Amino acid sequence: LLSEVVTIFFVTLISALLLTRKHFVLALLLGFLPQVRPVFLPLSLIAVGILVWTRKNMILKAATLVLFSLPFWYTIAGNLVYYREFSLLGVEPTFVRELYASLFIGRGMPFTDQKWGDWPPEAQNAWGAFTAPKDQAGRADVARRHWQLATQIIRRDPLGFFGSRIAKMGYVWEKHFLYPYVMGKPSPLTKGLTYWGNAGLLVLAAIGMVLARKKNRRVVLVVSCFFLYISLAHIFSTSEERFSLPAYPWVAVFAGYSLWRIGVYIRQRYTLDVHGK
């Protein structure tokens, strides 16, 4: 089961708890979210910070922080026992690895109708280099060397780097296949329905957010920030279409709202036309 699929359920439950103001359980789930998808750690920290800030009672503030921290302790303990290293999540320098590999991949992974393309040798070698060290000093040395190489590449072509990051922001929202790693042999009709069906769903969601902004301004603002975060959080990674899947519960909500509003409008126009005649 893809971690993004698990995150879909987490996002749905967190959204329900946020709307119903079940803040204690919400704090606990915000702690679990980065364990499933580490890229959401900054977002979880911001969210729990807002929860703590809005609490008036110091005991409630402390309880919120304790609940949020609980899911991290088993990871910290495991890292200390097995790797002799303190880390909230994994011990690998993931950011540097993803940044370096992304410089050779472009907007996203190449693919054919039936399979993903091969990674460039530089990206493959980077993954091998980052998994080889067995101690903290070795991991730090690999991260330092690849960070230097990455910054050198970026300095040689800053405009190309900036352009590829902008392209990644849009690429994570594209969908060419229903299942990321089981492509099968899709027909031209299936491919067209998948790609343009997803594009239509996103357009409907955007329309729904515009229509809902007056009555549900706060919800629309929070969801908009969530969508923007997903776009920005993956610009320094290898980027894949599946990375935006956690946002699709809210995409479905606002697309459905958009269809409902369109249906109401058509029904009202039909009623006016009938009575007019």
C-alpha positions in Angstrom: 0.0 0.0 0.0 1.5 3.3 -1.1 2.2 5.8 1.7 0.3 8.4 -0.2 -2.8 6.2 0.0 -2.5 5.8 3.7 -2.0 9.6 3.9 -5.3 10.1 2.1 -7.1 8.4 5.1 -5.1 10.5 7.5 -5.9 13.8 5.7 -9.6 12.8 5.6 -9.7 12.0 9.3 -7.6 15.1 10.3 -10.0 17.3 8.2 -13.1 15.8 10.0 -11.5 16.3 13.4 -10.5 19.9 12.5 -14.0 20.7 11.4 -15.5 19.2 14.5 -12.9 20.7 16.8 -11.7 17.4 18.3 -8.3 18.9 19.0 -6.7 16.3 21.2 -7.2 13.4 18.7 -6.2 15.9 16.0 -2.9 16.6 17.8 -2.1 12.9 18.0 -2.8 12.3 14.3 -0.7 15.3 13.3 2.1 13.5 15.0 1.5 10.3 13.0 1.2 12.1 9.7 5.0 12.7 9.2 5.7 9.1 10.2 3.8 8.1 7.1 5.0 10.9 4.8 8.0 12.8 6.2 7.4 15.7 3.8 4.4 16.7 5.9 6.6 17.4 9.0 6.7 21.2 8.5 3.0 21.3 7.9 2.3 19.2 11.0 4.5 21.5 13.1 2.7 24.6 11.8 -0.7 23.0 12.5 0.1 21.9 16.0 1.7 25.3 16.7 -1.6 27.0 15.8 -3.5 24.5 18.1 -1.1 25.4 21.0 -1.4 29.1 20.3 -5.2 29.1 20.3 -5.3 27.2 23.7 -5.9 29.5 26.6 -5.0 27.0 29.4 -1.4 26.1 29.9 -2.3 22.5 30.8 -4.2 22.1 27.5 -1.2 23.6 25.7 1.1 21.0 27.3 -1.3 18.1 26.7 -1.5 19.1 23.0 2.3 19.0 22.7 2.6 15.7 24.5 0.0 14.1 22.3 1.7 15.4 19.2 5.1 14.1 20.3 4.0 10.6 21.2 4.3 9.1 17.7 7.9 10.4 17.4 9.2 8.6 20.5 9.4 5.1 19.0 11.2 6.5 15.9 13.7 8.4 18.1 14.2 5.3 20.3 14.8 3.1 17.3 17.3 5.5 15.8 19.2 5.7 19.0 19.2 2.0 19.6 20.0 0.8 16.1 21.9 3.8 14.6 23.3 5.6 17.6 21.8 8.8 16.2 19.1 11.2 17.3 16.5 11.8 14.5 12.8 12.6 14.6 12.3 10.5 11.4 14.8 8.5 9.3 18.5 8.9 9.7 19.3 9.2 5.9 19.8 12.8 4.7 16.8 12.6 2.5 16.5 16.2 1.4 20.1 16.3 0.0 19.5 13.0 -1.8 16.2 14.1 -3.4 17.6 17.5 -4.4 20.7 16.0 -6.1 18.7 13.3 -7.9 16.0 15.7 -9.0 18.7 17.8 -10.9 19.0 14.9 -13.4 15.3 14.0 -13.7 13.7 17.2 -14.7 10.0 17.8 -14.1 9.3 14.1 -13.4 10.1 10.5 -14.2 10.0 9.5 -17.9 7.6 6.8 -18.8 6.1 4.9 -21.7 2.6 3.5 -22.1 3.5 0.4 -20.1 6.4 1.2 -17.7 8.4 3.9 -16.1 11.7 4.8 -17.7 15.1 4.2 -16.2 16.6 6.8 -13.9 19.6 8.7 -15.2 22.9 7.1 -14.0 23.7 10.1 -11.8 20.4 9.7 -9.9 20.9 5.9 -9.5 24.4 6.3 -8.2 23.3 8.9 -5.7 20.7 6.5 -4.2 23.4 3.9 -4.0 25.8 6.3 -2.3 23.3 7.4 0.3 22.3 3.9 1.3 25.9 2.6 1.6 27.1 4.3 4.8 26.6 2.4 8.1 27.4 5.2 10.5 26.5 8.8 11.2 29.9 10.1 10.0 29.6 8.3 6.7 26.1 9.6 6.1 27.2 13.1 6.9 30.1 12.9 4.5 27.9 11.6 1.6 25.4 14.4 2.3 28.2 17.1 2.3 29.7 15.9 -1.0 26.4 15.7 -2.8 25.3 19.0 -1.4 28.4 20.6 -2.9 27.8 18.9 -6.2 24.2 20.0 -6.2 25.0 23.7 -5.5 27.6 23.7 -8.2 25.1 22.4 -10.8 22.5 25.0 -9.7 25.0 27.8 -9.9 25.9 26.8 -13.5 22.3 27.1 -14.6 20.1 28.9 -12.1 17.4 29.7 -14.7 17.1 26.1 -15.7 16.9 25.0 -12.1 14.1 27.6 -11.4 12.2 26.5 -14.5 12.3 22.8 -13.6 11.0 23.6 -10.1 8.1 25.5 -11.6 7.4 22.6 -13.9 7.4 20.2 -10.9 4.7 22.2 -9.2 2.3 21.4 -12.0 3.6 17.9 -12.7 2.6 16.4 -9.3 -1.1 17.2 -10.2 -1.0 15.4 -13.5 -2.4 11.9 -13.7 -1.5 9.7 -16.7 -2.4 6.3 -15.0 -5.0 5.2 -12.6 -2.4 3.1 -10.6 1.1 4.6 -10.3 2.9 1.3 -10.6 0.4 -1.0 -12.4 0.1 0.5 -15.9 -1.0 -2.5 -17.9 -1.7 -1.8 -21.6 -3.9 1.3 -21.5 -5.9 2.1 -24.7 -5.8 5.7 -26.1 -9.3 6.1 -24.8 -8.3 5.1 -21.3 -5.2 7.3 -21.3 -7.3 10.3 -22.5 -10.1 9.7 -19.9 -7.5 9.4 -17.1 -5.5 12.5 -18.0 -8.3 14.8 -19.1 -10.7 13.4 -16.5 -8.3 14.4 -13.8 -7.8 17.8 -15.4 -11.5 18.3 -15.4 -11.8 17.3 -11.8 -9.2 19.8 -10.8 -11.0 22.6 -12.8 -14.3 21.7 -11.1 -12.5 21.8 -7.7 -11.1 25.2 -8.4 -14.5 26.5 -9.5 -16.0 25.0 -6.3 -13.5 26.8 -4.1 -14.3 30.1 -5.8 -18.0 29.5 -5.3 -17.6 28.5 -1.7 -15.2 31.3 -0.7 -17.9 33.7 0.7 -19.7 31.2 3.0 -16.7 29.1 3.9 -13.8 31.5 3.6 -11.8 29.9 6.4 -12.1 26.4 5.0 -11.2 27.5 1.5 -8.2 29.4 2.8 -6.9 26.4 4.8 -7.4 24.0 1.8 -5.8 26.5 -0.6 -2.7 26.6 1.7 -2.7 22.8 1.8 -2.8 22.6 -2.0 0.0 25.2 -2.3 2.1 23.3 0.3 1.8 20.1 -1.7 2.9 21.9 -4.8 5.9 23.6 -3.1 7.0 20.7 -0.9 8.0 18.5 -3.8 9.9 20.9 -5.9 13.2 19.7 -4.4 12.3 16.0 -4.9 12.3 13.6 -7.9 8.5 14.3 -8.1 5.8 11.8 -9.0 2.2 12.1 -9.9 1.2 10.2 -6.8 2.6 12.8 -4.5 -0.5 14.9 -4.7 -2.9 12.1 -3.9 -3.4 13.2 -0.2 -5.1 16.4 -1.5 -7.8 14.5 -3.5 -10.3 14.1 -0.6 -10.7 17.9 -0.7 -10.5 18.0 -4.5 -13.5 15.6 -4.5 -15.3 17.7 -2.0 -15.0 21.0 -3.9 -15.6 19.3 -7.3 -18.8 17.8 -5.9 -19.8 21.2 -4.6 -19.2 22.8 -8.0 -21.4 20.2 -9.7 -24.1 20.7 -7.1 -24.1 24.5 -7.7 -24.1 24.0 -11.5 -27.1 21.6 -11.1 -28.9 24.2 -8.9 -28.3 26.8 -11.5 -29.6 24.7 -14.4 -32.7 23.6 -12.4 -33.5 27.3 -11.6 -33.1 28.3 -15.2 -35.3 25.4 -16.3 -37.9 26.4 -13.8 -37.9 30.0 -15.0 -38.2 28.9 -18.6 -41.2 26.6 -17.8 -43.0 29.3 -15.8 -42.2 31.9 -18.4 -43.9 29.9 -21.0 
